């Protein structure tokens, strides 16, 4: 004799399941805004320390625009980077003959890959559980660094 088991999912249970699943897929716009570097909390792995810095991210309808301003320890100038990083479908920007920037979302992580004649740099931007934005930077022949930013 075979017995069959059936499970009935109530509307409340279904809503709870959908809410839990949606919680794993964050909205990319959560990184939108201006973020201020926290140098004392960041790990520069022996590389030149950034004294001050801001990152502004705007993700609208799949187009991500990012501006970065940094002042390095001992430097007499500010380094400013501004990128329009294409669309959500792996946009690529050719800024110069030997400079190419590509962006893509890897789940909740905004990955920016910059290729120059000296190699490839990968920056991974993500929202940490404590509400800070973390940026892991991997560059050729250097230790990875982690930058910590708070929302301005």
Secondary structure, DSSP 8 states (H G I E B T S, - for coil): ----------HHHHHHHHHHHHHHS--GGGG-EEEEE-GGGSB-TTS--EEEEEEEEEEETTEEEEEEEEEETT-SSEEEEEEE---TTT-EEEEETTEEEEEEEETTEEEEEEEETTEEEEEEEEE-TTS-EEEEEE-TTS--EEEEEEE-
